Amino acid sequence: MEHYRQGDVCLRAVTGLPAGLVQERRDAHGRIVLAHGERTGHAHAIRNPAVDGFRFQTSEHDVNAGLFDFILVGGAGATLKHELISGAKAEHGSVKVPPGAYEVLQQTEYTPAELVRVSD
């Protein structure tokens, strides 16, 4: 199984999209945002128009957070960038992602109360 990682975001190749997904729209800047950088305002994002983002209909994610459970990459593939809204590079280098379906995983950390998504 292929994986593509950028910081605390990991894309895991899957053989197809599961049932129960709804397609979500891009953010106001035309991006599929996989994770927001809470501290610096950057994002792990894809701008390629041949990529669609999905979340489970029952997902507990904040609808305004721009997070997706799965993406479907079409065309010749896409580039996952760690960027500011302007498109300028943030901390991590770009990652080329070939066409296919991917589960979006974000690193979590354990606390006694709950699992928490890692902030960066």
Backbone atoms as SQL, in Angstrom:
CREATE TABLE atoms (id INTEGER PRIMARY KEY, chain TEXT, resi INTEGER, resn TEXT, atom TEXT, x REAL, y REAL, z REAL);
INSERT INTO atoms VALUES
  (1, 'A', 1, 'MET', 'N', 0.845, -1.174, 0.000),
  (2, 'A', 1, 'MET', 'CA', 0.000, 0.000, 0.000),
  (3, 'A', 1, 'MET', 'C', 0.892, 1.239, 0.000),
  (4, 'A', 2, 'GLU', 'N', 0.611, 2.165, -0.874),
  (5, 'A', 2, 'GLU', 'CA', 1.440, 3.366, -0.967),
  (6, 'A', 2, 'GLU', 'C', 0.945, 4.451, -0.019),
  (7, 'A', 3, 'HIS', 'N', 1.909, 5.185, 0.531),
  (8, 'A', 3, 'HIS', 'CA', 1.617, 6.299, 1.423),
  (9, 'A', 3, 'HIS', 'C', 2.385, 7.525, 0.935),
  (10, 'A', 4, 'TYR', 'N', 1.797, 8.681, 1.136),
  (11, 'A', 4, 'TYR', 'CA', 2.456, 9.953, 0.827),
  (12, 'A', 4, 'TYR', 'C', 2.266, 10.828, 2.052),
  (13, 'A', 5, 'ARG', 'N', 3.382, 11.276, 2.631),
  (14, 'A', 5, 'ARG', 'CA', 3.318, 12.039, 3.880),
  (15, 'A', 5, 'ARG', 'C', 3.913, 13.424, 3.683),
  (16, 'A', 6, 'GLN', 'N', 3.239, 14.384, 4.341),
  (17, 'A', 6, 'GLN', 'CA', 3.753, 15.747, 4.400),
  (18, 'A', 6, 'GLN', 'C', 3.469, 16.252, 5.807),
  (19, 'A', 7, 'GLY', 'N', 4.499, 16.321, 6.622),
  (20, 'A', 7, 'GLY', 'CA', 4.311, 16.734, 8.012),
  (21, 'A', 7, 'GLY', 'C', 3.386, 15.775, 8.735),
  (22, 'A', 8, 'ASP', 'N', 2.317, 16.307, 9.331),
  (23, 'A', 8, 'ASP', 'CA', 1.389, 15.478, 10.098),
  (24, 'A', 8, 'ASP', 'C', 0.236, 14.933, 9.261),
  (25, 'A', 9, 'VAL', 'N', 0.275, 15.135, 7.930),
  (26, 'A', 9, 'VAL', 'CA', -0.761, 14.626, 7.027),
  (27, 'A', 9, 'VAL', 'C', -0.208, 13.445, 6.234),
  (28, 'A', 10, 'CYS', 'N', -1.012, 12.382, 6.143),
  (29, 'A', 10, 'CYS', 'CA', -0.621, 11.200, 5.381),
  (30, 'A', 10, 'CYS', 'C', -1.761, 10.828, 4.442),
  (31, 'A', 11, 'LEU', 'N', -1.430, 10.538, 3.189),
  (32, 'A', 11, 'LEU', 'CA', -2.388, 10.022, 2.218),
  (33, 'A', 11, 'LEU', 'C', -2.075, 8.548, 2.022),
  (34, 'A', 12, 'ARG', 'N', -3.064, 7.702, 2.273),
  (35, 'A', 12, 'ARG', 'CA', -2.890, 6.257, 2.124),
  (36, 'A', 12, 'ARG', 'C', -3.714, 5.796, 0.940),
  (37, 'A', 13, 'ALA', 'N', -3.068, 5.210, -0.067),
  (38, 'A', 13, 'ALA', 'CA', -3.768, 4.733, -1.260),
  (39, 'A', 13, 'ALA', 'C', -4.773, 3.655, -0.873),
  (40, 'A', 14, 'VAL', 'N', -5.979, 3.739, -1.448),
  (41, 'A', 14, 'VAL', 'CA', -7.019, 2.736, -1.235),
  (42, 'A', 14, 'VAL', 'C', -7.513, 2.276, -2.605),
  (43, 'A', 15, 'THR', 'N', -8.134, 1.108, -2.639),
  (44, 'A', 15, 'THR', 'CA', -8.570, 0.559, -3.927),
  (45, 'A', 15, 'THR', 'C', -9.829, 1.235, -4.454),
  (46, 'A', 16, 'GLY', 'N', -10.548, 1.950, -3.632),
  (47, 'A', 16, 'GLY', 'CA', -11.754, 2.659, -4.048),
  (48, 'A', 16, 'GLY', 'C', -12.323, 3.437, -2.882),
  (49, 'A', 17, 'LEU', 'N', -13.284, 4.289, -3.179),
  (50, 'A', 17, 'LEU', 'CA', -13.913, 5.084, -2.132),
  (51, 'A', 17, 'LEU', 'C', -15.016, 4.267, -1.454),
  (52, 'A', 18, 'PRO', 'N', -15.126, 4.347, -0.134),
  (53, 'A', 18, 'PRO', 'CA', -16.170, 3.605, 0.567),
  (54, 'A', 18, 'PRO', 'C', -17.543, 4.257, 0.387),
  (55, 'A', 19, 'ALA', 'N', -18.574, 3.518, 0.704),
  (56, 'A', 19, 'ALA', 'CA', -19.938, 4.048, 0.667),
  (57, 'A', 19, 'ALA', 'C', -20.117, 5.052, 1.799),
  (58, 'A', 20, 'GLY', 'N', -21.099, 5.920, 1.662),
  (59, 'A', 20, 'GLY', 'CA', -21.426, 6.864, 2.729),
  (60, 'A', 20, 'GLY', 'C', -20.662, 8.161, 2.684),
  (61, 'A', 21, 'LEU', 'N', -20.017, 8.458, 1.542),
  (62, 'A', 21, 'LEU', 'CA', -19.268, 9.704, 1.419),
  (63, 'A', 21, 'LEU', 'C', -20.108, 10.772, 0.719),
  (64, 'A', 22, 'VAL', 'N', -19.860, 12.004, 1.067),
  (65, 'A', 22, 'VAL', 'CA', -20.442, 13.139, 0.358),
  (66, 'A', 22, 'VAL', 'C', -19.295, 14.015, -0.128),
  (67, 'A', 23, 'GLN', 'N', -19.455, 14.567, -1.318),
  (68, 'A', 23, 'GLN', 'CA', -18.414, 15.434, -1.852),
  (69, 'A', 23, 'GLN', 'C', -18.499, 16.791, -1.173),
  (70, 'A', 24, 'GLU', 'N', -17.348, 17.307, -0.788),
  (71, 'A', 24, 'GLU', 'CA', -17.280, 18.609, -0.140),
  (72, 'A', 24, 'GLU', 'C', -16.666, 19.626, -1.084),
  (73, 'A', 25, 'ARG', 'N', -17.008, 20.870, -0.880),
  (74, 'A', 25, 'ARG', 'CA', -16.488, 21.927, -1.752),
  (75, 'A', 25, 'ARG', 'C', -15.102, 22.384, -1.294),
  (76, 'A', 26, 'ARG', 'N', -14.452, 23.068, -2.195),
  (77, 'A', 26, 'ARG', 'CA', -13.138, 23.639, -1.915),
  (78, 'A', 26, 'ARG', 'C', -13.291, 24.884, -1.042),
  (79, 'A', 27, 'ASP', 'N', -12.180, 25.363, -0.497),
  (80, 'A', 27, 'ASP', 'CA', -12.249, 26.584, 0.299),
  (81, 'A', 27, 'ASP', 'C', -12.395, 27.797, -0.622),
  (82, 'A', 28, 'ALA', 'N', -12.473, 28.958, -0.057),
  (83, 'A', 28, 'ALA', 'CA', -12.688, 30.196, -0.820),
  (84, 'A', 28, 'ALA', 'C', -11.545, 30.495, -1.795),
  (85, 'A', 29, 'HIS', 'N', -10.403, 29.819, -1.639),
  (86, 'A', 29, 'HIS', 'CA', -9.241, 30.045, -2.500),
  (87, 'A', 29, 'HIS', 'C', -9.087, 28.936, -3.537),
  (88, 'A', 30, 'GLY', 'N', -10.094, 28.073, -3.644),
  (89, 'A', 30, 'GLY', 'CA', -10.069, 27.001, -4.633),
  (90, 'A', 30, 'GLY', 'C', -9.231, 25.803, -4.247),
  (91, 'A', 31, 'ARG', 'N', -8.963, 25.633, -2.965),
  (92, 'A', 31, 'ARG', 'CA', -8.089, 24.556, -2.503),
  (93, 'A', 31, 'ARG', 'C', -8.865, 23.441, -1.820),
  (94, 'A', 32, 'ILE', 'N', -8.325, 22.224, -1.929),
  (95, 'A', 32, 'ILE', 'CA', -8.747, 21.105, -1.092),
  (96, 'A', 32, 'ILE', 'C', -7.785, 21.159, 0.092),
  (97, 'A', 33, 'VAL', 'N', -8.267, 21.597, 1.248),
  (98, 'A', 33, 'VAL', 'CA', -7.409, 21.750, 2.422),
  (99, 'A', 33, 'VAL', 'C', -7.507, 20.485, 3.265),
  (100, 'A', 34, 'LEU', 'N', -6.384, 19.797, 3.398),
  (101, 'A', 34, 'LEU', 'CA', -6.339, 18.557, 4.173),
  (102, 'A', 34, 'LEU', 'C', -6.096, 18.816, 5.653),
  (103, 'A', 35, 'ALA', 'N', -5.404, 19.900, 5.971),
  (104, 'A', 35, 'ALA', 'CA', -5.172, 20.287, 7.363),
  (105, 'A', 35, 'ALA', 'C', -4.767, 21.747, 7.400),
  (106, 'A', 36, 'HIS', 'N', -5.266, 22.448, 8.405),
  (107, 'A', 36, 'HIS', 'CA', -4.894, 23.850, 8.628),
  (108, 'A', 36, 'HIS', 'C', -3.770, 23.920, 9.642),
  (109, 'A', 37, 'GLY', 'N', -2.880, 24.871, 9.460),
  (110, 'A', 37, 'GLY', 'CA', -1.838, 25.150, 10.454),
  (111, 'A', 37, 'GLY', 'C', -2.380, 26.180, 11.424),
  (112, 'A', 38, 'GLU', 'N', -2.741, 25.733, 12.597),
  (113, 'A', 38, 'GLU', 'CA', -3.363, 26.608, 13.574),
  (114, 'A', 38, 'GLU', 'C', -2.434, 27.711, 14.058),
  (115, 'A', 39, 'ARG', 'N', -1.153, 27.430, 14.066),
  (116, 'A', 39, 'ARG', 'CA', -0.210, 28.396, 14.630),
  (117, 'A', 39, 'ARG', 'C', 0.246, 29.462, 13.633),
  (118, 'A', 40, 'THR', 'N', 0.402, 29.092, 12.359),
  (119, 'A', 40, 'THR', 'CA', 0.979, 30.041, 11.394),
  (120, 'A', 40, 'THR', 'C', 0.060, 30.402, 10.248),
  (121, 'A', 41, 'GLY', 'N', -1.121, 29.795, 10.166),
  (122, 'A', 41, 'GLY', 'CA', -2.048, 30.123, 9.096),
  (123, 'A', 41, 'GLY', 'C', -1.781, 29.410, 7.787),
  (124, 'A', 42, 'HIS', 'N', -0.844, 28.486, 7.750),
  (125, 'A', 42, 'HIS', 'CA', -0.571, 27.731, 6.526),
  (126, 'A', 42, 'HIS', 'C', -1.568, 26.580, 6.406),
  (127, 'A', 43, 'ALA', 'N', -1.486, 25.867, 5.298),
  (128, 'A', 43, 'ALA', 'CA', -2.360, 24.706, 5.110),
  (129, 'A', 43, 'ALA', 'C', -1.642, 23.655, 4.296),
  (130, 'A', 44, 'HIS', 'N', -2.030, 22.417, 4.493),
  (131, 'A', 44, 'HIS', 'CA', -1.628, 21.313, 3.626),
  (132, 'A', 44, 'HIS', 'C', -2.764, 21.253, 2.603),
  (133, 'A', 45, 'ALA', 'N', -2.491, 21.650, 1.365),
  (134, 'A', 45, 'ALA', 'CA', -3.580, 21.854, 0.411),
  (135, 'A', 45, 'ALA', 'C', -3.207, 21.432, -1.005),
  (136, 'A', 46, 'ILE', 'N', -4.259, 21.127, -1.767),
  (137, 'A', 46, 'ILE', 'CA', -4.119, 20.777, -3.181),
  (138, 'A', 46, 'ILE', 'C', -4.982, 21.746, -3.981),
  (139, 'A', 47, 'ARG', 'N', -4.408, 22.350, -5.004),
  (140, 'A', 47, 'ARG', 'CA', -5.147, 23.288, -5.846),
  (141, 'A', 47, 'ARG', 'C', -5.574, 22.674, -7.181),
  (142, 'A', 48, 'ASN', 'N', -5.051, 21.523, -7.528),
  (143, 'A', 48, 'ASN', 'CA', -5.334, 20.898, -8.816),
  (144, 'A', 48, 'ASN', 'C', -6.844, 20.691, -8.994),
  (145, 'A', 49, 'PRO', 'N', -7.426, 21.164, -10.126),
  (146, 'A', 49, 'PRO', 'CA', -8.870, 21.026, -10.336),
  (147, 'A', 49, 'PRO', 'C', -9.329, 19.586, -10.587),
  (148, 'A', 50, 'ALA', 'N', -8.413, 18.665, -10.849),
  (149, 'A', 50, 'ALA', 'CA', -8.776, 17.263, -11.104),
  (150, 'A', 50, 'ALA', 'C', -8.844, 16.449, -9.815),
  (151, 'A', 51, 'VAL', 'N', -8.905, 17.116, -8.676),
  (152, 'A', 51, 'VAL', 'CA', -8.983, 16.432, -7.376),
  (153, 'A', 51, 'VAL', 'C', -10.309, 16.786, -6.713),
  (154, 'A', 52, 'ASP', 'N', -10.981, 15.765, -6.209),
  (155, 'A', 52, 'ASP', 'CA', -12.226, 15.965, -5.464),
  (156, 'A', 52, 'ASP', 'C', -12.031, 15.480, -4.045),
  (157, 'A', 53, 'GLY', 'N', -12.667, 16.163, -3.107),
  (158, 'A', 53, 'GLY', 'CA', -12.561, 15.800, -1.704),
  (159, 'A', 53, 'GLY', 'C', -13.890, 15.316, -1.156),
  (160, 'A', 54, 'PHE', 'N', -13.821, 14.337, -0.264),
  (161, 'A', 54, 'PHE', 'CA', -15.016, 13.724, 0.292),
  (162, 'A', 54, 'PHE', 'C', -14.884, 13.558, 1.794),
  (163, 'A', 55, 'ARG', 'N', -16.019, 13.536, 2.469),
  (164, 'A', 55, 'ARG', 'CA', -16.045, 13.215, 3.893),
  (165, 'A', 55, 'ARG', 'C', -17.215, 12.278, 4.129),
  (166, 'A', 56, 'PHE', 'N', -17.128, 11.511, 5.207),
  (167, 'A', 56, 'PHE', 'CA', -18.251, 10.660, 5.562),
  (168, 'A', 56, 'PHE', 'C', -19.429, 11.544, 5.936),
  (169, 'A', 57, 'GLN', 'N', -20.600, 11.148, 5.530),
  (170, 'A', 57, 'GLN', 'CA', -21.804, 11.911, 5.839),
  (171, 'A', 57, 'GLN', 'C', -21.967, 12.058, 7.345),
  (172, 'A', 58, 'THR', 'N', -21.509, 11.075, 8.087),
  (173, 'A', 58, 'THR', 'CA', -21.628, 11.092, 9.545),
  (174, 'A', 58, 'THR', 'C', -20.372, 11.622, 10.235),
  (175, 'A', 59, 'SER', 'N', -19.441, 12.186, 9.469),
  (176, 'A', 59, 'SER', 'CA', -18.178, 12.659, 10.023),
  (177, 'A', 59, 'SER', 'C', -18.408, 13.698, 11.113),
  (178, 'A', 60, 'GLU', 'N', -17.580, 13.631, 12.144),
  (179, 'A', 60, 'GLU', 'CA', -17.669, 14.598, 13.230),
  (180, 'A', 60, 'GLU', 'C', -16.759, 15.801, 13.001),
  (181, 'A', 61, 'HIS', 'N', -16.124, 15.863, 11.844),
  (182, 'A', 61, 'HIS', 'CA', -15.271, 17.017, 11.555),
  (183, 'A', 61, 'HIS', 'C', -16.096, 18.284, 11.505),
  (184, 'A', 62, 'ASP', 'N', -15.494, 19.380, 11.867),
  (185, 'A', 62, 'ASP', 'CA', -16.124, 20.686, 11.721),
  (186, 'A', 62, 'ASP', 'C', -16.224, 20.979, 10.230),
  (187, 'A', 63, 'VAL', 'N', -17.431, 21.196, 9.735),
  (188, 'A', 63, 'VAL', 'CA', -17.640, 21.423, 8.307),
  (189, 'A', 63, 'VAL', 'C', -16.840, 22.625, 7.819),
  (190, 'A', 64, 'ASN', 'N', -16.589, 23.602, 8.681),
  (191, 'A', 64, 'ASN', 'CA', -15.844, 24.797, 8.278),
  (192, 'A', 64, 'ASN', 'C', -14.335, 24.615, 8.351),
  (193, 'A', 65, 'ALA', 'N', -13.872, 23.461, 8.838),
  (194, 'A', 65, 'ALA', 'CA', -12.435, 23.257, 9.022),
  (195, 'A', 65, 'ALA', 'C', -11.725, 22.914, 7.723),
  (196, 'A', 66, 'GLY', 'N', -12.464, 22.503, 6.697),
  (197, 'A', 66, 'GLY', 'CA', -11.837, 22.178, 5.425),
  (198, 'A', 66, 'GLY', 'C', -11.139, 20.845, 5.412),
  (199, 'A', 67, 'LEU', 'N', -11.505, 19.949, 6.304),
  (200, 'A', 67, 'LEU', 'CA', -10.846, 18.656, 6.377),
  (201, 'A', 67, 'LEU', 'C', -11.643, 17.604, 5.620),
  (202, 'A', 68, 'PHE', 'N', -10.945, 16.682, 5.002),
  (203, 'A', 68, 'PHE', 'CA', -11.558, 15.650, 4.186),
  (204, 'A', 68, 'PHE', 'C', -11.142, 14.275, 4.702),
  (205, 'A', 69, 'ASP', 'N', -12.016, 13.294, 4.515),
  (206, 'A', 69, 'ASP', 'CA', -11.693, 11.921, 4.888),
  (207, 'A', 69, 'ASP', 'C', -11.022, 11.173, 3.743),
  (208, 'A', 70, 'PHE', 'N', -11.377, 11.513, 2.497),
  (209, 'A', 70, 'PHE', 'CA', -10.826, 10.878, 1.301),
  (210, 'A', 70, 'PHE', 'C', -10.680, 11.910, 0.197),
  (211, 'A', 71, 'ILE', 'N', -9.739, 11.664, -0.701),
  (212, 'A', 71, 'ILE', 'CA', -9.639, 12.459, -1.921),
  (213, 'A', 71, 'ILE', 'C', -9.547, 11.510, -3.106),
  (214, 'A', 72, 'LEU', 'N', -9.995, 11.983, -4.253),
  (215, 'A', 72, 'LEU', 'CA', -9.893, 11.244, -5.498),
  (216, 'A', 72, 'LEU', 'C', -9.087, 12.111, -6.448),
  (217, 'A', 73, 'VAL', 'N', -7.911, 11.631, -6.823),
  (218, 'A', 73, 'VAL', 'CA', -6.988, 12.378, -7.672),
  (219, 'A', 73, 'VAL', 'C', -7.124, 11.869, -9.102),
  (220, 'A', 74, 'GLY', 'N', -7.458, 12.760, -10.021),
  (221, 'A', 74, 'GLY', 'CA', -7.614, 12.386, -11.420),
  (222, 'A', 74, 'GLY', 'C', -6.507, 12.968, -12.271),
  (223, 'A', 75, 'GLY', 'N', -6.734, 12.939, -13.573),
  (224, 'A', 75, 'GLY', 'CA', -5.765, 13.510, -14.510),
  (225, 'A', 75, 'GLY', 'C', -4.398, 12.886, -14.381),
  (226, 'A', 76, 'ALA', 'N', -3.384, 13.720, -14.444),
  (227, 'A', 76, 'ALA', 'CA', -1.996, 13.267, -14.365),
  (228, 'A', 76, 'ALA', 'C', -1.465, 13.267, -12.944),
  (229, 'A', 77, 'GLY', 'N', -2.353, 13.434, -11.970),
  (230, 'A', 77, 'GLY', 'CA', -1.923, 13.495, -10.586),
  (231, 'A', 77, 'GLY', 'C', -2.029, 14.913, -10.056),
  (232, 'A', 78, 'ALA', 'N', -1.549, 15.114, -8.837),
  (233, 'A', 78, 'ALA', 'CA', -1.661, 16.420, -8.186),
  (234, 'A', 78, 'ALA', 'C', -0.438, 16.663, -7.313),
  (235, 'A', 79, 'THR', 'N', -0.354, 17.875, -6.805),
  (236, 'A', 79, 'THR', 'CA', 0.732, 18.246, -5.905),
  (237, 'A', 79, 'THR', 'C', 0.142, 18.718, -4.588),
  (238, 'A', 80, 'LEU', 'N', 0.553, 18.067, -3.509),
  (239, 'A', 80, 'LEU', 'CA', 0.180, 18.481, -2.165),
  (240, 'A', 80, 'LEU', 'C', 1.219, 19.491, -1.710),
  (241, 'A', 81, 'LYS', 'N', 0.745, 20.694, -1.387),
  (242, 'A', 81, 'LYS', 'CA', 1.670, 21.750, -0.976),
  (243, 'A', 81, 'LYS', 'C', 1.407, 22.162, 0.457),
  (244, 'A', 82, 'HIS', 'N', 2.463, 22.544, 1.111),
  (245, 'A', 82, 'HIS', 'CA', 2.387, 23.131, 2.450),
  (246, 'A', 82, 'HIS', 'C', 2.558, 24.615, 2.203),
  (247, 'A', 83, 'GLU', 'N', 1.450, 25.360, 2.248),
  (248, 'A', 83, 'GLU', 'CA', 1.486, 26.725, 1.732),
  (249, 'A', 83, 'GLU', 'C', 0.696, 27.713, 2.568),
  (250, 'A', 84, 'LEU', 'N', 1.004, 28.968, 2.314),
  (251, 'A', 84, 'LEU', 'CA', 0.211, 30.064, 2.847),
  (252, 'A', 84, 'LEU', 'C', -0.923, 30.323, 1.848),
  (253, 'A', 85, 'ILE', 'N', -1.911, 31.108, 2.218),
  (254, 'A', 85, 'ILE', 'CA', -3.036, 31.385, 1.317),
  (255, 'A', 85, 'ILE', 'C', -2.548, 31.947, -0.011),
  (256, 'A', 86, 'SER', 'N', -1.473, 32.719, 0.004),
  (257, 'A', 86, 'SER', 'CA', -0.922, 33.305, -1.220),
  (258, 'A', 86, 'SER', 'C', -0.361, 32.255, -2.174),
  (259, 'A', 87, 'GLY', 'N', -0.145, 31.043, -1.672),
  (260, 'A', 87, 'GLY', 'CA', 0.489, 29.993, -2.462),
  (261, 'A', 87, 'GLY', 'C', 1.976, 29.862, -2.176),
  (262, 'A', 88, 'ALA', 'N', 2.526, 30.802, -1.398),
  (263, 'A', 88, 'ALA', 'CA', 3.942, 30.745, -1.039),
  (264, 'A', 88, 'ALA', 'C', 4.208, 29.524, -0.169),
  (265, 'A', 89, 'LYS', 'N', 5.373, 28.910, -0.365),
  (266, 'A', 89, 'LYS', 'CA', 5.752, 27.708, 0.375),
  (267, 'A', 89, 'LYS', 'C', 5.863, 27.996, 1.867),
  (268, 'A', 90, 'ALA', 'N', 5.349, 27.067, 2.657),
  (269, 'A', 90, 'ALA', 'CA', 5.517, 27.128, 4.103),
  (270, 'A', 90, 'ALA', 'C', 6.689, 26.219, 4.465),
  (271, 'A', 91, 'GLU', 'N', 6.570, 25.409, 5.468),
  (272, 'A', 91, 'GLU', 'CA', 7.694, 24.645, 6.009),
  (273, 'A', 91, 'GLU', 'C', 8.107, 23.431, 5.175),
  (274, 'A', 92, 'HIS', 'N', 7.167, 22.591, 4.734),
  (275, 'A', 92, 'HIS', 'CA', 7.494, 21.330, 4.076),
  (276, 'A', 92, 'HIS', 'C', 7.531, 21.472, 2.558),
  (277, 'A', 93, 'GLY', 'N', 8.331, 20.632, 1.902),
  (278, 'A', 93, 'GLY', 'CA', 8.373, 20.606, 0.455),
  (279, 'A', 93, 'GLY', 'C', 7.108, 19.989, -0.121),
  (280, 'A', 94, 'SER', 'N', 6.887, 20.202, -1.411),
  (281, 'A', 94, 'SER', 'CA', 5.712, 19.666, -2.101),
  (282, 'A', 94, 'SER', 'C', 5.836, 18.154, -2.275),
  (283, 'A', 95, 'VAL', 'N', 4.678, 17.488, -2.379),
  (284, 'A', 95, 'VAL', 'CA', 4.628, 16.039, -2.559),
  (285, 'A', 95, 'VAL', 'C', 3.775, 15.755, -3.792),
  (286, 'A', 96, 'LYS', 'N', 4.345, 15.042, -4.755),
  (287, 'A', 96, 'LYS', 'CA', 3.602, 14.625, -5.953),
  (288, 'A', 96, 'LYS', 'C', 2.753, 13.411, -5.596),
  (289, 'A', 97, 'VAL', 'N', 1.467, 13.469, -5.964),
  (290, 'A', 97, 'VAL', 'CA', 0.535, 12.392, -5.670),
  (291, 'A', 97, 'VAL', 'C', -0.032, 11.876, -6.994),
  (292, 'A', 98, 'PRO', 'N', 0.195, 10.602, -7.319),
  (293, 'A', 98, 'PRO', 'CA', -0.311, 10.055, -8.581),
  (294, 'A', 98, 'PRO', 'C', -1.838, 9.889, -8.549),
  (295, 'A', 99, 'PRO', 'N', -2.454, 9.714, -9.714),
  (296, 'A', 99, 'PRO', 'CA', -3.900, 9.512, -9.756),
  (297, 'A', 99, 'PRO', 'C', -4.314, 8.312, -8.909),
  (298, 'A', 100, 'GLY', 'N', -5.478, 8.416, -8.289),
  (299, 'A', 100, 'GLY', 'CA', -6.004, 7.322, -7.478),
  (300, 'A', 100, 'GLY', 'C', -6.860, 7.833, -6.344),
  (301, 'A', 101, 'ALA', 'N', -7.330, 6.913, -5.526),
  (302, 'A', 101, 'ALA', 'CA', -8.141, 7.233, -4.353),
  (303, 'A', 101, 'ALA', 'C', -7.259, 7.132, -3.113),
  (304, 'A', 102, 'TYR', 'N', -7.451, 8.058, -2.174),
  (305, 'A', 102, 'TYR', 'CA', -6.614, 8.115, -0.981),
  (306, 'A', 102, 'TYR', 'C', -7.442, 8.424, 0.260),
  (307, 'A', 103, 'GLU', 'N', -7.116, 7.731, 1.340),
  (308, 'A', 103, 'GLU', 'CA', -7.663, 8.085, 2.641),
  (309, 'A', 103, 'GLU', 'C', -6.758, 9.160, 3.230),
  (310, 'A', 104, 'VAL', 'N', -7.353, 10.180, 3.817),
  (311, 'A', 104, 'VAL', 'CA', -6.591, 11.271, 4.420),
  (312, 'A', 104, 'VAL', 'C', -6.476, 10.989, 5.914),
  (313, 'A', 105, 'LEU', 'N', -5.248, 10.827, 6.378),
  (314, 'A', 105, 'LEU', 'CA', -4.980, 10.552, 7.788),
  (315, 'A', 105, 'LEU', 'C', -4.190, 11.711, 8.368),
  (316, 'A', 106, 'GLN', 'N', -4.527, 12.113, 9.565),
  (317, 'A', 106, 'GLN', 'CA', -3.758, 13.154, 10.235),
  (318, 'A', 106, 'GLN', 'C', -3.241, 12.602, 11.543),
  (319, 'A', 107, 'GLN', 'N', -1.991, 12.893, 11.828),
  (320, 'A', 107, 'GLN', 'CA', -1.356, 12.406, 13.039),
  (321, 'A', 107, 'GLN', 'C', -2.154, 12.859, 14.257),
  (322, 'A', 108, 'THR', 'N', -2.309, 11.957, 15.206),
  (323, 'A', 108, 'THR', 'CA', -2.999, 12.281, 16.453),
  (324, 'A', 108, 'THR', 'C', -2.070, 12.013, 17.627),
  (325, 'A', 109, 'GLU', 'N', -2.414, 12.606, 18.743),
  (326, 'A', 109, 'GLU', 'CA', -1.656, 12.348, 19.956),
  (327, 'A', 109, 'GLU', 'C', -2.625, 11.948, 21.063),
  (328, 'A', 110, 'TYR', 'N', -2.163, 11.113, 21.936),
  (329, 'A', 110, 'TYR', 'CA', -2.998, 10.619, 23.028),
  (330, 'A', 110, 'TYR', 'C', -2.986, 11.592, 24.190),
  (331, 'A', 111, 'THR', 'N', -4.160, 11.856, 24.739),
  (332, 'A', 111, 'THR', 'CA', -4.292, 12.515, 26.032),
  (333, 'A', 111, 'THR', 'C', -5.220, 11.623, 26.848),
  (334, 'A', 112, 'PRO', 'N', -5.190, 11.705, 28.159),
  (335, 'A', 112, 'PRO', 'CA', -6.084, 10.847, 28.945),
  (336, 'A', 112, 'PRO', 'C', -7.569, 11.064, 28.618),
  (337, 'A', 113, 'ALA', 'N', -7.928, 12.245, 28.170),
  (338, 'A', 113, 'ALA', 'CA', -9.325, 12.542, 27.886),
  (339, 'A', 113, 'ALA', 'C', -9.759, 12.074, 26.503),
  (340, 'A', 114, 'GLU', 'N', -8.855, 12.177, 25.492),
  (341, 'A', 114, 'GLU', 'CA', -9.248, 11.859, 24.119),
  (342, 'A', 114, 'GLU', 'C', -8.027, 11.840, 23.198),
  (343, 'A', 115, 'LEU', 'N', -8.236, 11.358, 21.973),
  (344, 'A', 115, 'LEU', 'CA', -7.223, 11.498, 20.941),
  (345, 'A', 115, 'LEU', 'C', -7.391, 12.873, 20.332),
  (346, 'A', 116, 'VAL', 'N', -6.296, 13.584, 20.117),
  (347, 'A', 116, 'VAL', 'CA', -6.328, 14.951, 19.623),
  (348, 'A', 116, 'VAL', 'C', -5.509, 15.046, 18.352),
  (349, 'A', 117, 'ARG', 'N', -6.052, 15.729, 17.334),
  (350, 'A', 117, 'ARG', 'CA', -5.268, 15.968, 16.122),
  (351, 'A', 117, 'ARG', 'C', -4.069, 16.834, 16.458),
  (352, 'A', 118, 'VAL', 'N', -2.946, 16.510, 15.884),
  (353, 'A', 118, 'VAL', 'CA', -1.733, 17.280, 16.118),
  (354, 'A', 118, 'VAL', 'C', -1.885, 18.647, 15.472),
  (355, 'A', 119, 'SER', 'N', -1.512, 19.709, 16.178),
  (356, 'A', 119, 'SER', 'CA', -1.529, 21.073, 15.645),
  (357, 'A', 119, 'SER', 'C', -0.137, 21.400, 15.146),
  (358, 'A', 120, 'ASP', 'N', -0.108, 22.134, 14.025),
  (359, 'A', 120, 'ASP', 'CA', 1.229, 22.604, 13.605),
  (360, 'A', 120, 'ASP', 'C', 1.157, 24.007, 13.100);
